[in-house]
Amino acid sequence: MSDSSSEPSFFAGNRGTSPEISVQQAQQMIADGAAFVDVRETWEFDRAHATGAVNIPLGTLPQHAQDFAGSSAVVVICASGNRSRFGANIIRSAGTPAYSVIGGTEDWMELGGPMTFSE
């Protein structure tokens, strides 16, 4: 396990567990109006991403967490589910329900979720 003192400051206070949801639950929540955020780096997002997701890299998410104040919920995705747990905690700490997608875009794609690929 890494030493928390070496982690970027935006992880501070966001190490707790955030609710995790399956790809199927995520798709239902998105269909029901939840916001959908991909917290991977822009270059990762640009190569391929779950269709409909908005890219806000994890390092910039603390500055955008209040942007979701009017949302009923936020579905957060990354490559495998690690960064999205941190991202969901950041959004939750700002007062909006947020959920991390188990398995990230890897599982999303494997289970047939719609993807957008770069040309």
C-alpha positions as CSV (number, residue, x, y, z in Angstrom):
1,M,0.0,0.0,0.0
2,S,1.3,3.4,-0.8
3,D,2.2,6.0,1.7
4,S,-0.6,8.6,1.8
5,S,1.9,11.4,2.2
6,S,3.1,10.8,-1.3
7,E,-0.4,11.1,-2.8
8,P,-1.6,14.3,-4.5
9,S,-3.4,16.7,-2.2
10,F,-6.8,16.2,-3.8
11,F,-6.8,12.6,-2.4
12,A,-6.6,14.0,1.1
13,G,-9.9,13.2,2.9
14,N,-11.2,11.2,0.0
15,R,-9.8,7.8,0.8
16,G,-13.0,6.4,2.2
17,T,-15.2,3.9,0.4
18,S,-17.6,5.3,-2.1
19,P,-20.6,3.3,-3.3
20,E,-19.8,1.1,-6.3
21,I,-22.2,0.1,-8.9
22,S,-22.2,-2.4,-11.8
23,V,-22.1,-1.5,-15.4
24,Q,-25.8,-2.4,-15.7
25,Q,-26.7,-0.2,-12.7
26,A,-24.6,2.6,-14.2
27,Q,-26.4,2.4,-17.5
28,Q,-29.8,2.5,-15.8
29,M,-28.8,5.5,-13.6
30,I,-27.6,7.3,-16.7
31,A,-30.8,6.5,-18.6
32,D,-32.7,7.9,-15.6
33,G,-30.8,11.2,-15.8
34,A,-27.6,10.8,-13.7
35,A,-24.6,12.8,-14.9
36,F,-21.8,10.7,-16.3
37,V,-18.2,11.6,-15.7
38,D,-14.9,10.0,-16.9
39,V,-12.0,10.9,-14.6
40,R,-9.2,9.5,-16.7
41,E,-6.6,11.8,-18.3
42,T,-7.7,13.6,-21.4
43,W,-5.4,11.6,-23.7
44,E,-7.0,8.4,-22.4
45,F,-10.5,9.7,-22.8
46,D,-9.7,10.9,-26.4
47,R,-8.6,7.4,-27.5
48,A,-11.8,5.8,-26.3
49,H,-14.5,6.4,-23.8
50,A,-18.0,5.3,-22.7
51,T,-20.4,7.2,-25.0
52,G,-22.1,10.1,-23.2
53,A,-19.4,10.5,-20.6
54,V,-17.9,14.0,-19.9
55,N,-14.2,14.1,-19.3
56,I,-13.0,15.8,-16.1
57,P,-9.6,14.4,-15.2
58,L,-9.3,13.4,-11.5
59,G,-6.6,16.0,-10.8
60,T,-9.1,18.8,-11.8
61,L,-12.2,17.3,-10.3
62,P,-12.0,19.2,-6.9
63,Q,-12.4,22.4,-8.8
64,H,-15.5,21.0,-10.6
65,A,-17.2,19.1,-7.8
66,Q,-19.7,21.9,-7.1
67,D,-20.8,21.8,-10.8
68,F,-22.9,18.8,-10.0
69,A,-24.9,20.4,-7.2
70,G,-28.1,20.2,-9.1
71,S,-27.7,16.6,-10.3
72,S,-29.7,13.8,-8.7
73,A,-26.6,11.6,-8.9
74,V,-23.3,11.3,-10.7
75,V,-21.9,8.1,-12.2
76,V,-18.1,8.2,-12.2
77,I,-16.0,5.9,-14.5
78,C,-12.2,5.5,-15.2
79,A,-10.2,2.7,-16.8
80,S,-10.6,0.0,-14.1
81,G,-12.5,1.5,-11.1
82,N,-9.7,2.8,-9.0
83,R,-9.6,6.5,-9.9
84,S,-13.4,6.6,-10.1
85,R,-13.7,5.6,-6.4
86,F,-11.6,8.7,-5.5
87,G,-13.6,10.8,-7.9
88,A,-16.9,9.7,-6.5
89,N,-15.7,10.5,-3.0
90,I,-14.7,14.0,-4.1
91,I,-18.2,14.6,-5.6
92,R,-19.9,13.1,-2.6
93,S,-17.9,15.4,-0.3
94,A,-19.4,18.3,-2.2
95,G,-22.9,17.1,-1.3
96,T,-24.0,15.2,-4.5
97,P,-24.6,11.4,-4.5
98,A,-21.9,9.8,-6.7
99,Y,-21.1,6.2,-7.6
100,S,-18.1,4.5,-9.0
101,V,-18.5,2.0,-11.8
102,I,-16.9,-1.4,-10.9
103,G,-14.4,-2.4,-13.5
104,G,-14.4,1.0,-15.3
105,T,-14.4,1.3,-19.1
106,E,-12.7,-2.1,-19.3
107,D,-15.9,-3.8,-18.0
108,W,-18.1,-1.3,-19.7
109,M,-16.7,-2.3,-23.1
110,E,-16.5,-6.0,-22.3
111,L,-20.2,-6.0,-21.3
112,G,-21.2,-4.2,-24.6
113,G,-21.6,-0.7,-23.3
114,P,-21.6,1.9,-26.1
115,M,-18.1,3.3,-26.7
116,T,-16.8,6.3,-28.7
117,F,-13.4,5.8,-30.4
118,S,-11.1,8.3,-31.9
119,E,-11.0,8.4,-35.6
